């Protein structure tokens, strides 16, 4: 990269990071017989659990832009593979929630641990001030990509 960090060079590097970021979970998916949508669903379910937020089938379908029948088929696949369970809500017994079972969570933790370790080391190589700049850059990049996606949607 040139000393002035040209925008084009940074975009090429971001594209390479995106490709590598896709390849790693794709390996996990291939090893465990998952489709890309299945893997995306597991991430949504993990994030909801991490945030302490109940996730209904409708919420999962909405997060993935899936129709209700496609969401049901997705949950059925994940349930049959032993990754998720449908459970009655503890706060409203009429509602069903989708939760990751502990075996699947442990499998994901063990597979993704090396990625977390390597990324943490890469991040820790920067000063706190540099990390603030990187954080601003990533936030701007996420917003720019979302804006472009909406624009492309027509």
N, C-alpha and C positions, 0 to 999 in steps of 0.2 A: 504494500500500500504506500502511496506517496505521502510525503510529510504533511501535506495539507488535508489529507483524508477526504479525497474527492467523493462527491455524492454517488457517482456511478460505481466507484470501487466499493463503497459501503453497501450499495444495493446488491452488487454481485456477491459480496460476503454474506449478506442477509439471506440471499437465495440459497447459498451453500449451506448455511445453518439450518434453514427450513428443510432442505432435502435431508440432511443428517438427522434432524429432529423427527422427521417422518420415518426414516429407515429404522431407527432404534425400536420404536413401538411396533412397527410392522414385523420385526423379527419376533417380538413377543407374541403377536397375533398369529404368525405362521406356526410357531412352536406349540400353540395351544388351540389351533383350529378355529380361530376367530376371524370374522369379517372386520373390515375397517370400521363399519358402523357399530359393531359389537364393542370394539375397543374404545371408540368414542363414547359409547354409552357407559362403559365401566369408568371412564374418567369423570363423566358427569356425576355418576353415582358416588364415586370416591370424594369428589369435591363437595357434594352435598353432605356427606357424612362428616367430612373434616370441618365443615362450617356448622355442623349440628342442625342442619336444615332437612326436615322430612322431604322425601321425594316421591310423589305419586307417579303412576304410569303416565298420566297426562302431562305432568311437569317434565318427565323424561322425554316424551315425544315432542313437546314444545321446544326443549333445548336442542333437539336434534333435527327439527323440522320434519318430523315424521307424522304420517296420518295415524289415527287410532288403530286401524288394522295392522299397519306396519310396526307400530310400537308393541302391540300384543305379540306379534311374531318374533320380534327382537327379544322381548322379555322371556318368551317361551324358550328360545334358543339358549339364552344365558342361564335360565333356570335348569334346563336339561343338561347343560354342560357343567352344572354345579357351581356357577359363579355367583348367582343372585338368588334371593328368595323374595316372594311376595309375603308381606306381613300386614296384619291389621294394625292401624295406627293406635298408639297407646293413649292418645288424647281424644280421638274420635273413631270409635270402633267401626263406623260406616266406611271409613276410608282405608284404602290399601296403599301401602308404601313399598317401594322397591329398595332392598338393602343388599349390600355386598356381603357374602358370607365370609367368615374368618379365614377359611382355607384359601379363598381367592385373594383376599387382602394380603395374606402372608406370601402367597405366590408372587403377587405384584411387587410387594416390598423387596423380596429377595432378588427379583429380576432387575428392578430399577435402582437398587442400591448403588451399583457401580456408577451409573449415570449421575446420581445425586452426589456421589463422592467426587467424581471428576469435575462436575460443574461447580461444586462448592470450592474446590481448589482453584479453579479458574477465576471465580469471582473474588476469592480472598486475595488474589494476586494484585488487586486494585486497591487504591487508597479509598477511604470513605468518601472523599470528595469526588473521586473518579466514578465511584458507584452511583452517586447522585446524578451525575451527567448521564451515565449509562441508563439509569432508571428513567430519566426524562426522555432519552432517545427511544427506549423501548416503548414507553407510553405513547409517544408521538407516532411511532411506527405502527402500533396497534390501531390507533385512531385513524391513521391514514389508510391502512389496509381495510378497515371496516367501512370507511367512507367510499373507497373505490369499489368495494363489493356492492354497497347499496346503489352506487351510480351504475354499475354494470347490470344491476337487476332491472333497471329501466324505471 
